[in-house]
Amino acid sequence: MANVVVVGAQWGDEGKGKIVDWLSERADVIARFQGGHNAGHTLVIDGEVYKLSLLPSGILRDGKMGVIGNGVVLDPWALVEEIEKIRKMGVSVSPENLMVAENTPLILPVHGELDRAREDQNSVAKIGTTGRGIGPCYEDKVGRRVIRVADLADEPTLDLRINRLLTHHDALRRGLGLPEIDGAELKAKLLEVAPKILPYAQPVWKAMNAYRKAGKRILFEGAQGALLDIDFGTYPFVTSSNTTAGMAATGTGLGPGAIDYVLGIVKAYTTRVGEGPFPAELDDADGQRLGERGREFGTVTGRKRRCGWFDAVLVRQTCATSGVNGIALTKLDVLDGFQELKICTGYMLDGEELDHLPTAADQQARATPVYETMEGWSESTAGARSWAELPGNAIKYVRRIEELIQCPVALLSTSPEREDTILVTDPFED
């Protein structure tokens, strides 16, 4: 039985939530392995809309274990709020179906304050951060001064961690014109939230290895997209963690041999939130139409997403860096009614055609798309659950994408509804 990693293969917002929820029916354990509450998943189940940020999508299914791994940065107050919200919608959340890694770093109010202050004062090139403290928390993690979940149960250690944190952050805050941190107030807030978080705390690495040995099916759930990866994304307009598939092992305490199948989630067109290069971006009526039909607004921030034609070059790159075995193509129905469609097949840079996005930021910004045009379709694909229900030109479009990205389609999603999915290859049985 395979263990499956789900990653976004564009800039995020590809529809991972629905796909993970759909796959979670076949899984026993669903584990988040990176990111924080800056990324959101929207799921529509029997007409009910659920918006999740930290909780693994499988929490909506009975009998599944949800895991927040050590690769995640966790805002404890945001988690408590999300649990309370989802409980009001009739979903049970308890230590029986949710565990949090003891070594998960905590996002503190000071991280969000620093995040927003930096972005406000950065007049050269804004990164487009959500301002939720994700980056500063990851900085503290690698700087060996972060407070972790386990520290909430050990007051002497908590005191040491807070003192070390303040030494660093107070110096930064003085330079940014912010008041110094009240250590006693911060400690009081942490001790207040601790009883609400600690019941979920577990040595996740141990539990995950036990699940694997017992033959349980594990579904690894990533946040954001591979083009926001700190190493392989459009740096510096990226997130602060590795969003590619390899992080699934490190972010949960398993070895890389635990990964059997990587499913890349890909929209039938391209979107991006925030700043940074976007070669296939459309600033015309087609781009406006994609945004309106696709309801392209961020789940967490509400920010309008930039829209463009499908970029096969970028997806081919992310399929390579994540070792994608198959893709789940989402939002095909948004393209219904376009008389013609375009696919980016390469870039022109200084008179030379490239088959990949260059690493240098200046070159990324100057690269222009090379397009291939295809005939669209007038029929509706919304809600289709078999190939026979798709228009011929829609099938041609999907097949051409497979050729260009050098990776097969395993799943095809035709609406936000859970069951409106065409299964080509079951990742758990591949």
C-alpha positions in Angstrom: 0.0 0.0 0.0 1.5 3.3 -1.1 2.1 6.4 1.0 1.2 9.5 -1.0 2.6 13.1 -0.9 0.3 15.9 -2.3 2.1 19.0 -3.3 1.0 22.1 -5.2 2.9 22.3 -8.5 2.4 26.0 -9.2 2.3 29.0 -6.9 -0.3 27.5 -4.5 -4.1 27.8 -4.6 -4.3 24.8 -7.0 -7.2 23.1 -5.2 -5.1 20.8 -2.9 -7.8 20.9 -0.2 -10.4 19.1 -2.2 -7.9 16.6 -3.6 -6.5 15.8 -0.2 -10.0 15.4 1.2 -11.0 13.2 -1.7 -7.9 11.0 -1.2 -8.2 11.0 2.6 -11.1 8.5 2.2 -8.4 6.0 1.1 -5.9 7.0 3.8 -5.6 6.2 7.5 -3.3 9.1 8.5 -3.2 12.6 7.0 -0.2 14.7 7.9 0.7 18.4 7.3 4.4 18.7 6.9 5.3 22.4 6.3 3.9 25.9 6.2 1.6 27.6 8.7 -1.7 29.4 8.8 -0.8 31.5 5.9 -2.1 28.8 3.5 -5.7 27.8 3.3 -7.8 25.0 1.9 -11.4 25.4 0.9 -13.5 22.2 0.8 -17.1 21.9 -0.4 -18.9 18.8 1.0 -22.6 18.3 0.3 -22.9 22.0 -0.2 -21.2 22.9 3.1 -18.1 25.1 2.7 -15.2 24.4 5.1 -12.1 26.6 5.2 -9.0 25.1 6.9 -5.6 26.6 7.5 -3.8 24.4 10.0 -6.0 21.4 10.4 -5.2 18.6 8.0 -8.0 18.2 5.5 -8.7 14.6 6.6 -10.1 16.0 9.9 -13.5 16.2 8.1 -13.6 12.4 7.8 -14.4 10.0 10.7 -11.8 7.5 11.7 -8.8 9.3 10.3 -5.8 10.6 12.3 -4.8 14.1 11.5 -1.1 15.1 12.1 0.6 18.5 12.3 4.2 17.7 11.8 7.4 19.4 13.0 7.9 21.0 9.6 4.9 23.2 10.3 5.2 26.5 12.2 2.2 26.7 14.5 0.3 29.7 15.8 -1.3 28.1 18.9 -4.0 30.8 19.1 -4.9 30.3 15.4 -5.1 26.6 16.0 -7.4 26.9 19.0 -9.7 29.3 17.0 -9.8 27.0 14.0 -10.7 24.0 16.2 -13.5 25.9 17.9 -14.8 27.1 14.5 -14.8 23.7 12.9 -16.5 22.1 16.0 -19.4 24.6 15.6 -19.8 23.1 12.2 -20.3 19.7 13.7 -16.8 18.3 13.2 -15.2 16.4 16.1 -11.6 17.4 17.0 -9.9 15.8 19.9 -6.6 14.0 20.7 -8.3 10.9 19.3 -8.1 12.3 15.7 -5.4 15.0 15.9 -1.8 15.1 17.1 0.8 17.9 17.0 4.5 17.2 16.9 6.2 18.1 20.2 9.0 19.7 18.3 6.8 22.0 16.2 7.9 25.7 16.4 5.4 28.2 17.7 4.5 31.4 15.9 4.2 34.2 18.5 2.7 37.6 18.3 6.2 39.1 18.0 6.7 37.2 14.7 3.6 38.7 13.1 4.5 42.2 14.3 8.0 41.8 12.8 6.7 40.3 9.6 4.3 43.3 9.0 6.9 45.9 10.1 9.5 44.7 7.7 7.0 44.6 4.8 5.7 48.1 5.5 9.3 49.5 5.6 10.5 47.6 2.5 10.2 50.2 -0.2 12.6 48.4 -2.6 10.7 45.2 -3.4 7.8 43.9 -1.2 7.8 40.1 -0.9 4.0 39.9 -0.6 4.0 38.2 2.8 0.7 37.5 4.5 2.1 39.2 7.6 1.2 36.2 9.8 4.8 35.6 11.2 5.6 32.6 9.1 9.0 33.8 7.9 10.3 35.2 11.2 9.3 32.0 13.0 11.3 29.9 10.5 14.2 32.3 11.0 14.0 31.7 14.8 13.9 28.0 14.2 17.2 27.9 12.2 18.6 30.5 14.6 18.0 28.1 17.5 15.9 30.4 19.5 12.4 29.4 18.7 9.9 28.2 21.4 8.4 24.7 20.6 5.3 22.9 21.7 7.1 20.8 24.2 8.4 23.9 26.0 4.9 24.8 27.0 5.0 21.9 29.5 8.4 22.9 31.0 8.3 26.3 32.6 12.1 26.6 33.4 12.9 25.8 29.8 10.2 28.2 28.6 11.9 31.0 30.6 15.2 30.3 28.9 13.6 30.3 25.5 11.8 33.6 26.1 15.0 35.2 27.3 17.0 34.1 24.3 14.2 35.2 22.0 14.0 38.6 23.5 17.7 39.2 23.2 17.4 38.8 19.5 14.0 40.4 18.8 14.4 43.5 21.0 17.4 44.5 19.0 15.5 44.1 15.8 12.5 46.0 17.1 14.6 48.9 18.3 15.9 49.2 14.7 12.4 49.2 13.3 11.0 51.7 15.9 8.9 49.1 17.7 8.6 48.8 21.5 10.5 46.1 23.3 8.7 42.9 24.1 7.1 42.4 27.5 8.5 39.0 28.5 6.2 38.5 31.4 3.2 39.2 29.2 4.4 36.8 26.5 4.9 34.1 29.1 1.5 34.6 30.6 -0.1 34.3 27.1 1.8 31.1 26.4 0.9 29.5 29.8 -2.8 30.4 29.2 -2.9 28.7 25.8 -0.7 25.7 26.8 -3.6 23.6 28.3 -5.5 23.9 25.0 -2.5 22.7 22.9 -0.6 20.2 25.0 -3.3 17.5 25.0 -2.5 17.1 21.2 1.3 17.0 21.7 3.0 13.7 20.7 6.3 12.5 19.5 5.0 12.4 15.9 8.1 10.9 14.5 7.5 7.8 16.6 3.8 7.6 15.8 4.4 8.0 12.1 7.1 5.3 12.0 4.7 3.0 13.9 1.9 3.7 11.4 4.2 2.9 8.6 5.4 -0.4 10.1 1.7 -1.3 10.7 1.0 -0.8 7.0 -1.2 2.2 7.5 -1.8 4.4 4.4 -0.3 7.8 5.0 -1.3 10.9 3.0 1.2 13.8 3.3 -0.4 17.2 2.8 1.7 20.2 1.7 0.8 23.9 1.8 1.4 26.6 -0.8 3.1 25.5 -4.1 6.5 24.3 -5.4 7.2 27.6 -7.1 7.2 29.2 -3.6 9.8 26.8 -2.4 12.7 28.6 -0.5 15.3 26.9 -2.8 13.5 26.2 -6.1 10.9 28.9 -6.2 10.9 32.4 -7.7 13.3 33.7 -5.0 13.0 36.0 -3.1 9.2 36.0 -3.7 8.8 32.7 -2.0 7.7 31.3 1.4 10.2 30.4 4.1 10.0 26.6 3.9 10.6 23.8 1.4 7.3 23.2 -0.3 8.5 20.4 -2.5 7.8 16.7 -1.9 11.1 15.9 -0.1 10.0 18.0 2.9 7.2 15.4 3.6 9.8 13.1 5.1 11.8 15.7 7.1 8.6 17.5 8.2 7.1 14.5 9.9 10.1 12.5 11.1 10.1 9.7 8.5 12.8 8.7 6.1 12.5 9.4 2.3 11.8 5.7 1.7 8.4 6.2 3.2 7.3 8.2 0.1 5.8 5.9 -2.6 3.9 8.3 -4.8 4.0 12.1 -5.4 0.8 13.7 -6.7 1.2 17.3 -8.0 -1.9 19.5 -7.9 -2.1 21.7 -11.0 -4.7 24.2 -12.2 -5.8 24.1 -15.8 -4.5 27.6 -16.0 -2.1 29.6 -13.8 -2.6 31.9 -10.8 -0.4 33.7 -8.3 -1.0 35.7 -5.2 1.4 38.5 -4.2 4.5 39.8 -5.8 7.1 38.2 -8.1 7.6 37.2 -11.7 4.7 35.6 -13.6 5.6 35.2 -17.3 2.2 34.0 -18.5 0.2 36.6 -16.6 -2.8 38.2 -18.4 -3.7 41.8 -17.9 -6.6 41.6 -20.4 -10.2 40.5 -20.6 -9.1 36.8 -20.7 -7.3 37.2 -17.4 -10.2 39.0 -15.9 -12.5 36.3 -17.1 -10.3 33.5 -15.6 -10.3 35.3 -12.2 -14.1 35.9 -12.1 -15.0 32.4 -13.3 -12.4 30.7 -11.0 -13.3 32.9 -8.0 -9.7 33.6 -7.6 -9.4 35.1 -4.2 -7.1 33.8 -1.4 -8.8 31.5 1.2 -6.9 33.1 4.1 -6.2 36.7 2.9 -8.9 37.3 0.5 -6.3 38.8 -1.9 -7.1 38.8 -5.6 -5.0 36.3 -7.5 -3.2 37.2 -10.6 -4.3 34.9 -13.5 -2.7 33.6 -16.7 -2.6 30.8 -19.3 -1.3 27.4 -18.3 2.5 27.5 -18.0 3.8 24.1 -19.0 7.4 25.1 -18.5 6.9 25.9 -14.8 4.9 22.7 -14.2 7.5 20.6 -15.9 10.1 22.1 -13.6 8.1 21.4 -10.4 7.3 17.9 -11.5 11.1 17.3 -11.7 12.0 19.0 -8.4 9.3 17.1 -6.5 9.6 13.8 -8.4 5.9 14.0 -9.3 4.5 10.6 -10.5 1.1 12.0 -11.6 -0.9 15.2 -11.5 -4.3 16.1 -10.4 -5.6 18.7 -12.9 -8.2 21.0 -11.3 -10.6 23.7 -12.4 -10.9 22.5 -16.0 -14.5 23.8 -16.0 -13.2 27.4 -15.6 -12.0 27.2 -19.2 -15.5 26.3 -20.6 -16.6 28.7 -23.3 -13.2 30.1 -24.3 -13.0 30.0 -28.1 -9.2 29.5 -28.0 -6.7 28.6 -25.3 -3.0 29.2 -25.0 -0.3 27.2 -23.3 3.1 28.6 -22.5 5.7 26.2 -23.9 8.9 28.2 -23.5 10.4 31.7 -22.8 12.3 34.2 -24.8 15.1 36.0 -23.1 17.5 38.2 -24.9 16.7 36.6 -28.2 17.2 33.0 -26.9 14.4 30.5 -26.3 14.6 28.8 -23.0 12.9 25.5 -21.8 13.1 26.4 -18.2 12.7 29.5 -15.9 16.1 31.0 -15.2 17.3 31.3 -11.6 18.4 34.9 -11.6 15.5 37.2 -10.5 16.2 39.8 -13.2 16.1 37.2 -15.9 12.9 35.8 -14.5 11.3 39.2 -14.6 12.4 39.8 -18.3 11.4 36.3 -19.6 8.5 36.5 -22.0 6.2 33.5 -22.8 6.2 31.5 -26.0 2.6 30.3 -26.6 0.9 27.5 -28.4 -2.7 28.0 -29.3 -5.4 25.4 -29.1 -9.1 25.4 -29.9 -11.4 25.7 -26.9 -14.8 24.2 -26.3 -18.3 25.6 -25.7 -19.8 22.6 -23.9 -19.7 22.4 -20.1 -17.2 20.2 -18.2 -18.6 21.2 -14.8 -19.4 18.2 -12.7 -18.1 15.6 -15.2 -17.2 12.3 -13.6 -15.9 10.3 -16.6 -13.9 11.0 -19.8 -17.1 10.3 -21.8 -18.7 13.4 -20.3 -15.9 15.7 -21.5 -15.9 17.6 -24.8 -13.3 16.3 -27.4 -11.3 19.5 -27.3 -11.1 19.4 -23.5 -9.6 15.9 -23.7 -7.1 17.2 -26.4 -6.2 20.0 -24.0 -5.5 17.6 -21.1 -3.5 15.3 -23.3 -1.4 18.2 -24.6 -0.6 19.2 -21.1 0.5 15.7 -20.3 2.9 15.8 -23.2 4.4 19.2 -22.4 4.9 18.6 -18.7 6.1 15.0 -19.3 3.8 13.6 -16.6 0.5 11.8 -16.7 -2.9 13.0 -15.3 -3.9 10.8 -12.4 -7.0 12.8 -11.3 -9.2 15.4 -13.0 -11.3 17.7 -10.9 -14.3 19.4 -12.6 -15.8 21.4 -9.7 -15.2 22.2 -6.0 -17.5 19.3 -5.0 -15.8 16.3 -3.6 -17.3 13.7 -5.9 -16.9 15.7 -9.2 -13.6 13.9 -9.9 -12.4 11.7 -12.7 -10.0 9.0 -11.4 -7.4 7.8 -13.9 -4.8 6.3 -11.5 -5.4 5.7 -7.8 -2.1 7.0 -6.2 -2.6 4.6 -3.3 -2.7 1.6 -5.7 -0.2 2.7 -8.3 
